[in-house]
Amino acid sequence: MCSNDPLPILDAGVPNGSYVWTLNGNPVGGNTQTLQTTGAGNYSVAVTSLSGCTGTDNLTVNVLQVPVVTLTNSTVCPGAAFPVLDAGNSGATYQWRTGEASQTITPSTAGTYTVTVTVSNAGINCSSSGSATVGNSNPVIVSLGNDLTSCIGDPTLTIDAGNTGSSFVWSLDGTVISGQTSQTIQVNQAGLYSVLVTDANGCTGTDDATLVVNPLPVVELGIDVAICPGDDLPTLDATTSNAATYSWTYNGTVVGSGPTIDASTYGTYEVTIVDLNGCIGTDKLTIDEAPCEIIIPNVFTPGNGDGLNDIFFIKNLETNPNSALLVFNRWGREVYSSGNYQNNWNGDDLPDGTYFYTLVLQTGKDYKGTVKIIRKK
């Protein structure tokens, strides 16, 4: 018999007798007319009838092992070939449901594949079957979305690869980012971010996205200034390329929305620029009231030995930087000039006498007059 056949029940045949059963010489079962066999071996029975007569018989049960068929279910990734199915048990005969009669087959489509394997021994054929389901895995679709933009100093952005439960390998500009193996990644460095996603079936998908980090708009209003009372206040100019919007505030209150603004009073002016990339730049400038008017001397005494009044010193000139000074002699010849006078002219080696000057402030206001150089003691 085959190992997958039901074990037989042995019947001694003589009713109402007494029975002694053995298996391979060892007592087995009880005092019953029948015995359920439990496996291979030599079974024997001795029967004593009611008249006291005794008879014996024996029977050998041979169990032939059926072939063990092990086929494994599988799921293949899109584009991959199905695996070879191997029924094992070399030398047996095979009958696949597809009609093939070989030990191995290569599926061409998804489905369930069943095989019956038969081995022969002593004229007895023992068979067993096995089956495997092969299927196509869904593609791993990875979409990181559109390319990203941010500005210098912005918070990090999150990129999500989706496909919860998969494994992830992230790269930046082709180099694997160590320690980044989660579904999402926080980014703030410009470059090309790529992710390789592997699902539970070992199938993979990939996608990439570029992060562009834009510079902040350059805003330069200049240095703080001090303006004399009565002088015109400056026009502040924040014009810059790529600007989308301007917003001016004066001491915290919005006062304008163009690239320039005319200062109307002393105080702090601040401009905020949002460029076409959404990046923000700011600058501010304070206009103070200068302790002017300037006072120009009409005489100075260089080299007379008293150490006093040795230079042409214009009081309050420090509140008017970039003031130009020109000095002429009485014949109209220029004897001194400076585009940013620093109160440092000592008359050079000019002779005593009267000289004519023109002082032009950065505001455009000019002063003309005479100054005497007196060197004699």
TAVEN-V405350 format. One line per field, one symbol per residue. phi: phi as a letter, one per 40 degrees, with the letter a starting at -180 (. if undefined). psi: psi as a letter, one per 20 degrees, with the letter a starting at -180 (. if undefined). A space follows every 50 residues. Layout:
# TAVEN-V405350
phi=???
psi=???
This chain:
# TAVEN-V405350
phi=.cccccccbcbcgccgcbbbbbbfgbdagbcbcbaccbicibbbbbbbcc cgcbbbaaabbbbcccccbbbbcabbcdgccccccbcgfdgcbbacccgc bbcbbbcbbcibbbbbbbbbafgbcbbabaaabbaccccccbbcgccbba bdgcccbbbbcgfdgcbbbbbbfgbcccgcbccbacbacciccbbbbbcc cgcbaaaaabbbbcccccbbcgccbbbcdgccccccbbdacgcbababbb fgbcbaabcbaccbacibbbbbbbcccgcbbbaaabbbccccccbbcbaa bcgcgcgbfcbccbcgcccbcgccbbbbcccgccbaaacacbfbcbgfbc cdicbbbbbbcccgcbbbabacbbbcc
psi=rqijqpqqppohhoqkaqpoqqokipqqaamqhqpoqiaqaopqpppprh ijqpqqrrppopoppqqoooqpqqpqqpiqqqqppoiblpirqqoqhiiq krhqqoqirqappqqpppqppkjpppqrrqqqpprpqqqoopoiarqqqr qpiqrqqpppiblpirqqoqqokippopinjrhqqpqipqaopqpoppah jjqqqqrrqpppoqqqqppniaqqqppqphqpqrppojpqqjpgqqoqqo kippirjrhrpopirqapppppppaiijqpqqrqppoqpqlrqqppqjqq mqkjiijqlirnpopjhijmqkpppppqaijjppiqqpimpkljpjickq rqapqpqpporiiipqpqaqqppohq.
